[in-house]
Amino acid sequence: MYETHNWIVYTVAFIIAFFISLLFTPISKKLSLKVGAVDYPKERGLHKEPIPRMGGIAIVLGFLVAMLLLMPFVEQLRSKQFLGFFIGVSIIVVLGIFDDIYDLRAKLKFTIQMIAALVVVFTGTRINLSLWPFAEFLEPFSPVFTIFWIVGVTNAVNFIDGVDGLAAGVSSICSFVILVLCILTGSPLAIIFTSALAGSCLGFLPRNFSPAEIFMGDTGATFLGFVLAVSSIIGVFKSYALLAVVIAIFSMAFPILDTFFAMIRRTLKGQSVMQADRGHLHHRLIDAGYSHKQAVIILYSLSAITGMIAILIAIKDIYVLICALILSLVLSCTVYVYKKRMN
């Protein structure tokens, strides 16, 4: 299950992505203003001033530059699997850029996301169902499960991009969690992906945290979701059989569950599942009286706790897992009491 890892490569991927993202964020701000990619105040929004919203370009550049510079030294970055990923993620980025400028229709975006996922699937990245119960019946549906997971996680991260610093911070945490899980399974390509992704997010975060001077937009949010989805397939789904579903969901619990409940909520109201509303958890926290920073820190903590639970499940230490669940309950009660006392 364990194998020798090239820690220098992983560290270099993080450092390159961090500094490229940090340096290009101000440039992406100017570019957003030049092409008209600006998020103006709206009824369900949380900001009062126009904000440039194509900052995701800096995140993308940080990640891709790290991949290209490391390509001569990492065999997996010269594989058919990586080529499929690169083509798929390029489709997602181009789609995001056009959406940030022109506000494309949801159905069109969903269709193009499906195409990007198909490219990834047919170049070798699939959820392995061979170790699952009834594998002989489920294995033919592996491409369907894989496409559903990629498109679902891509949109889940996009859905939580509603508060300054939320999507970038949560994606950083999810990246670190999946990185640890991939170290346990021995998946170098996924580790490089998540190292670079965490670096890109953290390089962008200083100008995106409240009060934000730039948003990542669909360019960044869908890119983050796409990379997290593919990384989890390459690494998390590799060695844990059916338990991988539980581990993968816990590793990205906040965006996945927030999106799941949003779909249920909108369906019950007779709305399109892609129709934006103010029912997301970050909206509810702010409407309950928390400041933007408080809401974001609470959701960071939630993501870190569920990520830690995912790691503990992967390690399969039941006693440590029970202690973690108790700690999570105590922290939840502490937040609740704090809110009551503030009121």
Buried (B, 14 or more C-beta within 10 A) or exposed (E): EEEEBBEEBBEBBBBBBBBBBBEBBBEBBEBBBEEEBBBEEEEEEBBEEEBBBBBBBBBBBBBBBBBEBBEEEBEBBEBEBBBBBBEBBBBBBEBBBBBBBEEBEBEEBBEBBEEBBBBBBEBBBBBBBEEBEEBEEBBEEBBEBBBBBBBBBBBBBBBBBBBBBBBBBBBBBBBBBBBBBBBBBBBBBBBBBBBBBBBBBBBBBEBBBBEBBBBBBBBBBBBBBBBBBBBBBBBBBBBBBEBBBBBBBBBBBBBBBBBEEBBEBBEEEEEEBBEBEBBBBBBEBBEEEBEBBBBBBBBBBBBBBBBBBBBBBBEEEEEEBEEBEEEBEEBBEEBEEEBEEEE
